[in-house]
Amino acid sequence: MGYRFGQLSVVLMIWNRNYNNRLFHFLTTLGKFQSIKPAEIIVVDTSNRRDIQESIEDDVLRSDNSSVLLIRKAMDFPHKALALNIGIRATDSSSNYILTTDVDMVFPQNWIENSFNYVGEDTLVLSEPSKLPQEFNKELPKINWNGINWGKLYNLSVPWGKAGGPGNGQILPRDWLFDVRGYNEIFKEGQDAYDMDMWRRAKKAGLNIRWWGRRWNQFLHLWHPISEWKGKNHKYVNAQYNKNDPNVIVNKDNWGEF
């Protein structure tokens, strides 16, 4: 199957934090370094603080990335599954694939082009990240991404953990994602479990699961403090949701609406 320019849409969420203007670094590396540009980058801003909203607006302007669509939906807590679904439903129907990921990521040269070695109409791609140390954050205000030696930067990073799991970037066929109504909005407070659930649902549906390891994608995660919402889903989910036999199709017809 041949691939054409602009097949991939990118969707991410921001809540009440934008440490070191990380959206700027995300957008810059996903623009200037890419031989194939994303069709669009949909940023769902769910922050309810004006200072964060202004910081996000400034990062979009400074990045000079013309692919960005900023959607603002202020929330009282980080409902990531819903936020991603808002972005997914806003993607252009001409895109074949959707990458959902975090604002904390930065991308090496030709990352999107290389991702096309893994994608498929019946495939979920899981991208393994590497973690940059906290000390690197001191370099962010003065960093020149055009002159960065990515090999040296990658060598500063450490593995996220054991290989496997949902990855920090999931690439899914857009048509399939719409068929199953996006991420499961049962996962409300916090930012965990929605991606693990998608992995389980895709496996149950018979999709091929392709693991894109850190040595090959060199996809890097910027350090940040642990969110106060970390893990708040788990007790609720374990009580009400059978993670070993998930429903493939979830949500109601109004999924992704807020």
FENTAUR-V367314 format. One record per residue. N is the residue number from 1. RES is the residue in one small letter. OMEGA is omega in degrees with one decimal (NA if undefined). BURIAL is I if it has 9 or more other C-alpha atoms within 8 Angstrom, else O. Layout:
n: [N,N]
res: [RES,RES]
omega: [OMEGA,OMEGA]
burial: [BURIAL,BURIAL]
//
This chain:
n: [1,2,3,4,5,6,7,8,9,10,11,12,13,14,15,16,17,18,19,20,21,22,23,24,25,26,27,28,29,30,31,32,33,34,35,36,37,38,39,40,41,42,43,44,45,46,47,48,49,50,51,52,53,54,55,56,57,58,59,60,61,62,63,64,65,66,67,68,69,70,71,72,73,74,75,76,77,78,79,80,81,82,83,84,85,86,87,88,89,90,91,92,93,94,95,96,97,98,99,100,101,102,103,104,105,106,107,108,109,110,111,112,113,114,115,116,117,118,119,120,121,122,123,124,125,126,127,128,129,130,131,132,133,134,135,136,137,138,139,140,141,142,143,144,145,146,147,148,149,150,151,152,153,154,155,156,157,158,159,160,161,162,163,164,165,166,167,168,169,170,171,172,173,174,175,176,177,178,179,180,181,182,183,184,185,186,187,188,189,190,191,192,193,194,195,196,197,198,199,200,201,202,203,204,205,206,207,208,209,210,211,212,213,214,215,216,217,218,219,220,221,222,223,224,225,226,227,228,229,230,231,232,233,234,235,236,237,238,239,240,241,242,243,244,245,246,247,248,249,250,251,252,253,254,255,256,257,258]
res: [m,g,y,r,f,g,q,l,s,v,v,l,m,i,w,n,r,n,y,n,n,r,l,f,h,f,l,t,t,l,g,k,f,q,s,i,k,p,a,e,i,i,v,v,d,t,s,n,r,r,d,i,q,e,s,i,e,d,d,v,l,r,s,d,n,s,s,v,l,l,i,r,k,a,m,d,f,p,h,k,a,l,a,l,n,i,g,i,r,a,t,d,s,s,s,n,y,i,l,t,t,d,v,d,m,v,f,p,q,n,w,i,e,n,s,f,n,y,v,g,e,d,t,l,v,l,s,e,p,s,k,l,p,q,e,f,n,k,e,l,p,k,i,n,w,n,g,i,n,w,g,k,l,y,n,l,s,v,p,w,g,k,a,g,g,p,g,n,g,q,i,l,p,r,d,w,l,f,d,v,r,g,y,n,e,i,f,k,e,g,q,d,a,y,d,m,d,m,w,r,r,a,k,k,a,g,l,n,i,r,w,w,g,r,r,w,n,q,f,l,h,l,w,h,p,i,s,e,w,k,g,k,n,h,k,y,v,n,a,q,y,n,k,n,d,p,n,v,i,v,n,k,d,n,w,g,e,f]
omega: [178.2,-179.8,-179.7,179.7,171.7,-179.8,-169.7,170.8,-179.5,-180.0,175.8,-179.1,169.6,172.4,-170.3,172.5,175.2,-174.4,175.7,177.5,-173.5,174.8,177.2,-178.3,176.1,-175.8,-179.6,-178.1,178.3,177.1,-172.1,-173.7,-168.5,176.7,172.3,-176.8,172.0,177.5,-178.8,173.3,-176.6,-179.4,178.7,-177.8,-178.5,-177.9,176.9,176.4,-175.4,-179.2,177.0,178.1,179.3,177.6,178.9,178.1,180.0,179.7,178.5,-179.4,-176.5,-177.2,-179.3,178.8,-172.4,-176.7,-168.6,168.4,-179.3,178.0,-178.0,177.6,-175.4,180.0,179.1,175.1,-173.4,177.2,-169.5,179.2,178.7,-178.8,178.0,178.4,174.6,179.1,180.0,-178.7,179.0,-177.8,179.5,-176.6,178.8,177.7,178.2,-173.7,177.7,171.7,171.3,-175.4,-176.0,178.3,-177.6,-174.0,168.5,-166.1,176.2,179.9,173.2,-179.1,-178.8,178.3,-179.6,179.0,-179.0,172.3,-174.0,-171.4,175.7,-177.1,179.5,-171.8,167.7,177.6,177.5,-175.8,-179.7,178.7,166.5,-176.2,171.6,-177.4,178.9,-177.0,-178.7,-179.8,178.6,-178.6,-171.3,-177.7,-176.1,-173.4,174.5,-175.4,179.4,-177.0,-174.3,171.4,-172.1,178.4,177.7,179.2,178.3,-179.1,174.7,-171.8,177.4,178.5,178.0,-177.4,176.8,176.2,-176.6,-177.7,-170.7,-177.7,177.0,173.1,179.3,176.5,-173.9,173.0,-175.4,-177.4,179.8,-179.3,176.1,179.4,-176.4,175.3,168.9,179.4,-174.4,-175.8,170.7,178.7,-171.5,-175.2,178.5,-173.7,-177.5,164.5,-178.5,-177.6,174.7,177.0,179.2,178.0,-179.5,179.2,179.4,177.5,-179.4,-179.6,177.5,176.7,170.5,178.3,-178.5,-179.0,179.6,-170.8,-173.4,-179.0,-176.3,-178.0,178.9,-179.0,-168.0,-178.5,176.8,-179.5,170.5,176.9,178.2,-179.0,175.1,-178.2,-175.8,174.0,-174.8,176.5,-158.2,-179.1,179.6,-176.7,-178.6,-179.5,-169.4,-170.9,-180.0,-174.8,-179.2,178.6,-173.9,169.4,178.1,178.2,-174.6,176.2,176.0,-178.2,-179.3,179.2,179.8,177.3,-176.4,NA]
burial: [O,O,O,O,O,I,I,I,I,I,I,I,I,I,I,I,O,I,O,O,I,I,I,I,I,I,I,I,I,I,I,O,I,I,O,I,I,I,I,I,I,I,I,I,I,I,I,I,O,O,O,I,I,O,I,I,O,O,I,I,O,O,I,O,I,O,O,I,O,O,I,O,I,O,I,O,O,I,I,I,I,I,I,I,I,I,I,I,O,O,I,O,O,O,I,I,I,I,I,I,I,I,I,I,I,I,I,I,O,I,I,I,I,I,O,O,O,I,I,O,O,O,I,I,I,I,I,I,I,I,I,I,I,O,O,O,I,O,O,O,O,O,O,O,O,O,O,O,O,O,O,O,I,I,O,O,I,I,I,O,O,O,O,O,O,I,I,I,I,I,I,I,I,I,O,O,I,I,O,I,I,I,I,I,I,O,I,I,I,I,I,I,I,I,I,I,I,I,I,I,I,I,I,I,O,O,I,I,I,I,I,I,I,I,O,O,I,I,I,I,I,I,I,O,O,O,O,O,I,I,O,I,I,I,O,O,I,I,O,O,O,O,O,O,O,I,O,I,O,I,I,O,O,O,I,I,O,O]
//
